[in-house]
Amino acid sequence: MKPRRFDYIRPDSVGEAVAVLAEHGDRANVLAGGQSLMAMLNLRIAEPAVLIDIARLAELDTIRVAGDAIEVGAAVTQNRLMGWPDLAAKLPLLAAALPFVGHFQTRNKGTVCGSIAHADPSSELPLVLATLGGSVVLRSQRGTRVLAAQDFQTGMLSTAREPDELIVAVRFPVQATKRVAFREVARRHGDFAIIAVAAAAESATKVRIGIGGVADRPAARAVALDSSGAVAAAFDELATELEGYDDMHASAAMRRDLLRRLGPLTVEEAMRCAA
Ligand SMILES: Cc1cc2nc3c(=O)[nH]c(=O)nc-3n(C[C@H](O)[C@H](O)[C@H](O)COP(=O)(O)OP(=O)(O)OC[C@H]3O[C@@H](n4cnc5c(N)ncnc54)[C@H](O)[C@@H]3O)c2cc1C
């Protein structure tokens, strides 16, 4: 199938982009890397009257330190962030997760913010943002607001973004630890995760974990290791609480089972990095 007809607008500035969004609201779609949106247009899952292409806005193509966070602008591609020299030192969990996001070719076009805007529950980048307690910066003609990751993604492919708002950046808190691990189960490398687990040690007995692909949005929390250094009971509880969902890739029961197995392995790997 081919997309329905639409008008294509390439603004020269963020100010112009939010003005166009204010004019067209939910009749418009922002186009970033197009790696998800183009398929949705072709399948006519999305039928916007207007596409607003932000991919070449230089003012959004920035990676910068913002207080205790790294702010990644909305035109920054996944490969550009992967090649950022400070990534492993400042955001080791993100460095561990990025190679799992699609393929080299999709990461060349796909943006970090586009993935977070798309809010697929199996996506790696929203999972890392939630695990680290990051935030999303939204701009409209009404002003700028910053939403915590857990308030931004409201469900499967749904977010708290208003139709006139542009995501201008996301903020990942700089990590104090190098003890991290990221694991996922997918049919092939580069496919969306069936389930994914992120772990970042907070101390010798406490670890922050994130789980993707089991609920309709990433789940993140801190868990304590038991006296033998294990976390199996915590993942067992989480599997029951998050329930899982059925789709063409896996049943809810398989997702819960994978979580019970992959979760403790991921935490062990993160804790081993301490040695
Ligand atoms: C073969 C293939 C394999 C892939 N595998 C994976 C994978 O393993 N893991 C994974 O996470 N993803 C995967 N993807 C998706 C890919 O990572 C996309 O880059 C990502 O989902 C969307 O980023 P984008 O910049 O391409 O956004 P687009 O496709 O341009 O936009 C996606 C959605 O977000 C909205 N949007 C984008 N930017 C903004 C903004 N700044 N403000 C407001 N709204 C915005 C758009 O309007 C649209 O609704 C894969 C894609 C392909 C084609």
The ligand as a Gaussian input file, in Angstrom:
#p B3LYP/6-31G(d) Opt

LIG

0 1
 C       13.937000      -3.032000      10.232000
 C       13.672000      -2.229000      11.485000
 C       14.046000      -2.778000      12.704000
 C       13.828000      -2.015000      13.871000
 N       14.180000      -2.587000      15.071000
 C       13.978000      -1.879000      16.192000
 C       14.376000      -2.402000      17.465000
 O       14.930000      -3.483000      17.578000
 N       14.133000      -1.635000      18.561000
 C       13.543000      -0.402000      18.485000
 O       13.344000       0.228000      19.503000
 N       13.168000       0.110000      17.302000
 C       13.374000      -0.581000      16.172000
 N       12.982000      -0.038000      14.974000
 C       12.340000       1.297000      14.976000
 C       13.425000       2.378000      14.904000
 O       14.282000       2.331000      16.011000
 C       12.873000       3.827000      14.843000
 O       14.003000       4.631000      14.728000
 C       12.126000       4.404000      16.002000
 O       11.096000       3.554000      16.447000
 C       11.465000       5.737000      15.605000
 O       12.424000       6.716000      15.396000
 P       12.363000       7.683000      14.112000
 O       13.297000       8.786000      14.354000
 O       12.576000       6.866000      12.892000
 O       10.877000       8.249000      14.209000
 P        9.732000       8.369000      13.113000
 O        9.501000       7.048000      12.461000
 O       10.010000       9.522000      12.228000
 O        8.513000       8.741000      14.060000
 C        7.939000       7.759000      14.932000
 C        6.739000       8.394000      15.670000
 O        7.208000       9.368000      16.616000
 C        6.719000      10.676000      16.288000
 N        7.831000      11.601000      16.517000
 C        9.112000      11.424000      16.116000
 N        9.886000      12.412000      16.557000
 C        9.080000      13.252000      17.257000
 C        9.295000      14.465000      17.966000
 N       10.506000      15.018000      18.058000
 N        8.236000      15.056000      18.571000
 C        7.014000      14.503000      18.491000
 N        6.746000      13.346000      17.859000
 C        7.765000      12.725000      17.238000
 C        6.275000      10.592000      14.834000
 O        5.262000      11.546000      14.533000
 C        5.782000       9.165000      14.749000
 O        4.484000       9.063000      15.286000
 C       13.199000      -0.735000      13.803000
 C       12.852000      -0.199000      12.567000
 C       13.077000      -0.933000      11.408000
 C       12.679000      -0.330000      10.089000

